[in-house]
Amino acid sequence: MKKYDVIVIGTGAGNIVTDAALDSGLKVAQIEKDKFGGTCLTKGCIPTKVMVTAADVIRNSEEVHKIGIQSQKMKIDWDVLSKRVWQKIDESKEIVEEYKKEKNLDVYQGRAFFVRDKVLKVEYNEGGVSEEITAEIIVLAAGARSRRISLEGMEETSYLTSEDIFGKAWPLKPYKSLIIIGAGAIGTEFAHAFSSFGTKVSVVQFEDRLLPKMDRDISKYLGERFADFGIDVYYNQISKKISQKDGEKILSIEDKLTGEIWELKAEEILVAAGVIPNTDLLELSNTSIQRNAQGWIRTNEFLETSVEGVYAIGDINGHGQLRHKANYEADILVHNLFPAALPPGQVAEGIKPERRFARFEYIPSVTYTYPQVSSIGLSEEEARKQGMEKGWDIRVGYHHYSSTAKGYAMGFEPGDKEDGFIKVIIDAKSKYILGVHIIGAEAGILLQPYASLLGSGRIEHLVYEKDIASEETKKARAMEYSRYLDPHKVTSITEAMTAHPALTELVMWTQYFVPMK
């Protein structure tokens, strides 16, 4: 059996932990079965943002006449866009080569699986299986993958997922027509991008609205804007059967409310029906690592699992499938396990005890549709439901872009269909902010002040998964435990979440004190 100080499975946010362990002089094993860099870099948020940023420019050009600019109809240069998408994805090759040069690091390219608690083997991508390996610290950052739904006819006709599009199925040109099953963040972003590129897009949604996890006012407004752009959305639909005829794919759908059967036709079908954790690949049944009913690994506020010394971060622990949330968790592990590796200014001086814990109530999220959508905290519906139990006096405030001077300068007029808004939900008794939701131009940037505010000041210790506790965690829970992040100090920046990828990273990532080039 080969022994390491640290084993990290996954090379997305897991690389933050790997780097810190190496900087601390420890012997590390790094395991990755796919491309290095994680979902975000290779098949998720970054390549999609390359696409939607180009799409944003096209949509914006259709509206600039309002501020006195005449513009010709824009179209996408697919070759240039493709080159930019794959240039970013292919950075994964550079990442693995750089890690292979590290002296204290063994890089395993293959699927990690548990033999028993804290003992693993690796099924190499090129064939064969490694010897048993173990470590005092094991970090599970193995991510999630697209949920593949079962449809009648799949034996003869296939569909795509986002992994396929950013893999061997990348199209040679924009589709003439596209059916997208699912209207969460992934589905709506692809709908925006391809419709802007000239594709006729139809969205099939099981729920009664787009972005069902968002505030209803946001979903309603985005649905109206999708209709303006010619995107057909079919709500309350069950996808039943897939087939192919005369070069087109056919999807049969059934209305949940009426039972009516429809047939939609398109060049291609994309399924964006959420994600599932990669826990099955780890063979956790050979261990005492517990999962919840949905299959996500159970973790407490210190990211500990039910096996001491094993931690889980990122998509695989079910606390939100967002890269910046995973980065936040990785930073917590670095702070707690490898404090010597922290850069200057990233240690919260004078905070006793200094062990960091996670809080998941205020995770910022951005969906890069047109218009953009951003959110943090509770929706109005959630706030009113919880407020009945907690005695909150719920108040809701709205402010439209057109109500500001800059908004007017950008061409937004009261009553215009393009006039987005911010919605703030508070408890009038305590004056506490419960939720913030924005839809409109640069919503991701506009959300950051709230993300920073809600992540600073006195951060109370909240227990997650009470039955999961190392001895150190038991001691922490037994005492008065909170952390104060002085908003005047750089620590309030280093510990705040910022949506990824967003331009807010330009100002928030100064925590790393990168020298001027």
Secondary structure, 3 states (H helix, E strand, C coil): CEEEEEEEECCCCHHHHHHHHHHCCCCEEEEECCCCCHHHHHHCHHHHHHHHHHHHHHHHHCCHHHHCCCCCCCCCCHHHHHHHHHHHHCHHHHHHHHHHCCCCEEEEEEEEEEEECCEEEEEECCCCECCCEEEEEEEECCCEEECCCCCECCCCCCCECHHHHCCCCCCCCCCCEEEEECCCHHHHHHHHHHHHCCCEEEEECCCCCCCCCCCHHHHHHHHHHHHHCCCEEECCEEEEEEEEECCEEEEEEEECCCCCEEEEEECEEEECCCEEEHHHHHCHHHCCCCECCCCCECCCCCCECCCCCEEECHHHHCCCCCHHHHHHHHHHHHHHHCHHHCCCCCCCCCCCCCCCCCCCCCCCEEECCCCEEEEEECCHHHHHHHHHHHCCCEEEEEEEHHHCHHHHHCCCCCCCCCCCEEEEEEECCCCEEEEEEEEECCHHHHHHHHHHHHCCEEEECCCCCCCCCCHHHHHHHCCCCEEEECCCCCHHHHCCCCCCCCCHHHHHHHHHCCCCC
